[in-house]
């Protein structure tokens, strides 16, 4: 009986631990934000938290774009998370997504933006970059568009954004991974 009680308590704790939500991500350390600060172009974000959602992931993808995700995963999990809010800063200002999806043009902070998915996706060409905002709620996306600021440059929420620059040519420049190694003679 004396052995059964601690064993039962241990099994209960193990069972409760198994109920943990593996889909949720934990807030990231501040050291992961350092890549955003040293980026060679403006990288937009909404601060360490936005409307009660903390930064949960920062990704620098092979296209050189930075994605800052806010809040716990709505679907998926590690490596396949769909967060409630994402802000993507892309240095390729030659491409504005839209395609055949219904979109509308809207002036946001002095810039002509593209709004799609019933307001849940907003594309803002500003300066020499394109900022994409993806949210599960149109009100959250609109608030994010008014609040976003560059982490590595001066900016204020709700202030006018820098005007769109002409095509920077980023899309025509091959990525380092696309450049073949120089040929060398065999020995």
Residue pairs with C-beta under 8 A, 6 or more apart in sequence:
21 72
22 77
22 78
23 72
23 73
23 75
23 76
23 77
23 81
24 72
24 73
25 56
25 57
25 69
25 72
25 73
25 78
25 81
25 83
26 56
27 54
27 55
27 56
28 55
28 56
28 57
28 58
32 58
33 55
33 58
33 151
35 58
35 60
35 66
36 43
36 45
36 58
36 66
36 68
36 151
36 152
37 151
37 152
38 152
39 66
39 89
39 152
40 91
41 89
41 91
41 127
41 128
41 129
42 89
42 126
42 127
42 129
42 150
42 152
42 153
42 155
43 66
43 68
43 89
43 150
43 151
43 152
44 68
44 87
44 89
44 131
44 148
44 149
44 150
44 151
45 55
45 68
45 87
45 148
45 149
45 150
45 151
46 68
46 70
46 85
46 87
46 144
46 147
46 148
46 149
47 147
47 149
48 54
48 55
49 55
49 70
50 70
50 85
50 143
50 144
50 147
51 140
51 143
53 70
53 71
53 72
53 83
53 84
53 85
54 70
54 71
55 68
55 69
55 70
56 69
56 70
56 71
56 72
56 81
56 83
57 67
57 68
57 69
57 81
57 83
58 66
58 67
58 68
58 69
59 66
59 67
59 69
60 66
61 67
62 175
62 177
63 90
63 92
63 175
64 90
64 91
64 92
64 170
64 175
65 88
65 89
65 90
65 91
65 92
66 88
66 89
67 86
67 87
67 88
68 86
68 87
68 88
69 81
69 83
69 85
69 86
70 83
70 84
70 85
70 86
70 87
71 83
71 84
71 85
72 83
72 84
73 81
73 82
73 83
74 82
74 83
74 84
74 136
75 81
75 82
76 82
84 135
84 136
84 137
84 140
85 133
85 134
85 135
85 136
85 140
85 141
85 144
86 132
86 133
86 134
86 135
87 131
87 132
87 133
87 144
87 148
88 131
88 132
88 133
88 134
89 129
89 130
89 131
90 129
90 130
90 131
90 132
91 128
91 129
91 168
91 170
92 130
92 168
92 170
92 171
93 125
93 128
93 129
93 130
93 164
93 165
93 167
93 168
93 170
94 167
94 168
94 169
94 170
94 171
94 172
95 130
95 171
96 114
96 123
96 125
96 130
97 114
97 116
97 123
97 132
98 114
98 116
98 123
101 116
101 117
102 116
103 114
103 115
103 116
104 114
104 115
104 116
105 112
105 113
105 114
105 115
106 112
106 113
106 114
106 115
107 113
108 122
108 124
108 145
108 146
108 161
109 124
109 145
109 146
109 158
109 159
109 160
109 161
110 160
110 161
110 163
111 124
111 125
111 126
111 160
111 161
111 163
111 164
112 125
112 164
113 122
113 123
113 124
113 125
113 145
114 122
114 123
115 121
115 122
115 123
116 122
116 123
118 138
119 138
119 139
119 141
119 142
120 134
120 135
120 136
120 137
120 138
120 141
121 132
121 133
121 134
121 135
121 141
122 132
122 133
122 141
122 142
122 144
122 145
123 130
123 131
123 132
123 133
124 130
124 131
124 132
124 133
124 145
124 161
125 131
125 164
126 161
126 162
126 163
126 164
127 161
127 162
127 163
127 164
127 165
128 165
128 168
131 148
133 141
133 144
133 145
133 148
134 141
135 141
135 144
146 157
146 158
147 157
147 158
148 157
149 155
149 156
149 157
